[in-house]
Amino acid sequence: MTPMTNAQGYYHNRREESVEGKLYDTNRDFAYMIQGECFKTITAKTVEKIFEKYLIRTSITFHGGDASISYPWGAPDHKTKDGRSTEAPDHAAADSIAKAILGFSQASLGVGSMTDLVYDVTGGMED
């Protein structure tokens, strides 16, 4: 568990991270459905190293901007004709874990796939 991957963004109150004087959106710095270079930010590199070192079965994101606990899928190629997310192979596990976290938190948060709760993106971590 990483309590906060985008510490620089949190400190500066923005989601972008500065790399050599240029701002990069840490939420779009992953290798799924993206053209060109990725993993430029410390945030993305940290997540990449965790995934390389450990066998990760599922992932859950606390999405502060939309007050949600979300999980895969989050990319445009994992949608049904009506725009809803298809179920990821680990959907049942992610949904169960997210709902358990929500129960413990007693917060008012949405629970579901990134596509259904927020929006679909390319270069996101969820896929």
C-alpha positions, 0 to 999 in steps of 0.5 A: 500500500502506498499512502500517497504516490503524488507527494509533490503534487500534494505539497504544491496542491496540484496533480501535476509533477515538475520534471526538469521544469516541465509539468506532467500529469501524474494521472496520465503517465502510465504505459496503457494506451499511450503514445510516446514516453511515459513513466517520467514522474516520480509518482509513475516510477514509484508505482512501476517499481512496486508492480515490478517487485511484487505480485499485485493482484488488484489495485484500488485508487482513492480518487480525491477529486471525485471522492471515490474508491475506484478500481479497474477498468479505466480505459476507453477500450474496456467499455460496453456499447452504453459507455459503462465499464466492462468487468476486469478479471479481478472485479469481484475482489476489487469491489469487495475490498473497496466496499470493506474499506468504505465500511471502515471509513464511514465516509461518503464515497462512491465505489466502482470502476474508474470509468463508471465513477470518474471517466475513462482515460489513456495512460492511467494506472488502472489498466 
